[in-house]
Amino acid sequence: MIIREFKRPDVERVLEIEIASFSDPYPANILVDIYNLGAGFLVAQENNRVVGYIIFWIKYEDEGHIISIAVDKNYRKQDVGSKLVETSLEAFKKFDVKVIKLEVRVGNKGARKFYSKMGFKEEKTVADYYEDHEDAAIMSKILQ
Ligand SMILES: CC(C)(COP(=O)(O)OP(=O)(O)OC[C@H]1O[C@@H](n2cnc3c(N)ncnc32)[C@H](O)[C@@H]1OP(=O)(O)O)[C@@H](O)C(=O)NCCC(=O)NCCS
């Protein structure tokens, strides 16, 4: 498996994974807009097929943010997500980012466990964060 930069033709596969993974997926045009705005956008590729992706950006000078990550259901629990996060952390370090933050649905226990395993700590809960009124857990990781 390789981790590489997103390219425009990847958008169809990314969208497929996004739709299969989230109840409120980003539409294709938003994914491309985010990319065009200069966000970090990496994909995991296995046998010429995109099997996962991560989108991240620098929110403030020393604070990074993971916007979205998802892995094709057939490739989960095989370290793809971990490799995507680790590669984004390397990119953040190059820009002297000190802390990474993200929001995750409180009900998304799998993702919360995944992020904990990756060294993120739960900071607080924000009530009514999502459009469907679910609360968000704010998680953060200090970069060494
Ligand atoms: C969260 C997600 C990206 C994890 O990707 P992944 O490739 O399966 O993760 P990894 O294989 O690297 O997992 C690393 C560790 O995280 C933990 N973990 C991952 N998924 C988990 C789950 N569903 N439940 C509990 N623990 C989990 C495990 O400890 C795992 O290590 P192990 O396999 O040795 O037990 C993937 O489940 C996914 O795409 N989910 C849907 C989209 C989503 O919820 N994204 C996050 C939104 S904020």
PDBQT file of the ligand as one rigid body, heavy atoms in Angstrom, charges set to zero:
ROOT
HETATM    1  C1  LIG A 201     -12.030   5.353  11.636  1.00  0.00    +0.000 C 
HETATM    2  C2  LIG A 201     -11.371   4.662  10.419  1.00  0.00    +0.000 C 
HETATM    3  C3  LIG A 201     -10.801   5.723   9.495  1.00  0.00    +0.000 C 
HETATM    4  C4  LIG A 201     -10.233   3.754  10.932  1.00  0.00    +0.000 C 
HETATM    5  O1  LIG A 201      -9.551   3.229   9.802  1.00  0.00    +0.000 OA
HETATM    6  P1  LIG A 201      -8.829   1.792   9.846  1.00  0.00    +0.000 P 
HETATM    7  O2  LIG A 201      -7.968   1.691   8.633  1.00  0.00    +0.000 OA
HETATM    8  O3  LIG A 201      -9.815   0.728  10.068  1.00  0.00    +0.000 OA
HETATM    9  O4  LIG A 201      -7.930   1.956  11.161  1.00  0.00    +0.000 OA
HETATM   10  P2  LIG A 201      -6.630   1.088  11.585  1.00  0.00    +0.000 P 
HETATM   11  O5  LIG A 201      -6.704  -0.280  11.004  1.00  0.00    +0.000 OA
HETATM   12  O6  LIG A 201      -5.419   1.881  11.282  1.00  0.00    +0.000 OA
HETATM   13  O7  LIG A 201      -6.900   1.000  13.170  1.00  0.00    +0.000 OA
HETATM   14  C5  LIG A 201      -5.916   1.278  14.139  1.00  0.00    +0.000 C 
HETATM   15  C6  LIG A 201      -6.478   0.957  15.499  1.00  0.00    +0.000 C 
HETATM   16  O8  LIG A 201      -7.602   1.790  15.788  1.00  0.00    +0.000 OA
HETATM   17  C7  LIG A 201      -8.595   1.052  16.517  1.00  0.00    +0.000 C 
HETATM   18  N1  LIG A 201      -9.813   0.972  15.729  1.00  0.00    +0.000 N 
HETATM   19  C8  LIG A 201      -9.969   1.225  14.393  1.00  0.00    +0.000 A 
HETATM   20  N2  LIG A 201     -11.254   1.080  14.028  1.00  0.00    +0.000 NA
HETATM   21  C9  LIG A 201     -11.928   0.703  15.142  1.00  0.00    +0.000 A 
HETATM   22  C10 LIG A 201     -13.295   0.382  15.400  1.00  0.00    +0.000 A 
HETATM   23  N3  LIG A 201     -14.230   0.428  14.441  1.00  0.00    +0.000 N 
HETATM   24  N4  LIG A 201     -13.634   0.035  16.666  1.00  0.00    +0.000 NA
HETATM   25  C11 LIG A 201     -12.729  -0.007  17.656  1.00  0.00    +0.000 A 
HETATM   26  N5  LIG A 201     -11.398   0.284  17.462  1.00  0.00    +0.000 NA
HETATM   27  C12 LIG A 201     -11.020   0.630  16.222  1.00  0.00    +0.000 A 
HETATM   28  C13 LIG A 201      -8.031  -0.327  16.738  1.00  0.00    +0.000 C 
HETATM   29  O9  LIG A 201      -7.389  -0.312  17.998  1.00  0.00    +0.000 OA
HETATM   30  C14 LIG A 201      -7.002  -0.469  15.636  1.00  0.00    +0.000 C 
HETATM   31  O10 LIG A 201      -5.957  -1.285  15.971  1.00  0.00    +0.000 OA
HETATM   32  P3  LIG A 201      -6.110  -2.905  15.845  1.00  0.00    +0.000 P 
HETATM   33  O11 LIG A 201      -6.679  -3.166  14.462  1.00  0.00    +0.000 OA
HETATM   34  O12 LIG A 201      -4.712  -3.353  16.029  1.00  0.00    +0.000 OA
HETATM   35  O13 LIG A 201      -7.046  -3.284  16.936  1.00  0.00    +0.000 OA
HETATM   36  C15 LIG A 201     -12.386   3.748   9.665  1.00  0.00    +0.000 C 
HETATM   37  O14 LIG A 201     -13.030   2.904  10.605  1.00  0.00    +0.000 OA
HETATM   38  C16 LIG A 201     -13.457   4.511   8.918  1.00  0.00    +0.000 C 
HETATM   39  O15 LIG A 201     -13.292   4.854   7.745  1.00  0.00    +0.000 OA
HETATM   40  N6  LIG A 201     -14.599   4.787   9.584  1.00  0.00    +0.000 N 
HETATM   41  C17 LIG A 201     -15.714   5.494   8.929  1.00  0.00    +0.000 C 
HETATM   42  C18 LIG A 201     -15.414   6.956   8.734  1.00  0.00    +0.000 C 
HETATM   43  C19 LIG A 201     -15.167   7.646  10.066  1.00  0.00    +0.000 C 
HETATM   44  O16 LIG A 201     -15.857   7.414  11.048  1.00  0.00    +0.000 OA
HETATM   45  N7  LIG A 201     -14.163   8.566  10.057  1.00  0.00    +0.000 N 
HETATM   46  C20 LIG A 201     -13.824   9.353  11.204  1.00  0.00    +0.000 C 
HETATM   47  C21 LIG A 201     -14.742  10.507  11.272  1.00  0.00    +0.000 C 
HETATM   48  S1  LIG A 201     -14.209  11.768  12.342  1.00  0.00    +0.000 SA
ENDROOT
TORSDOF 0
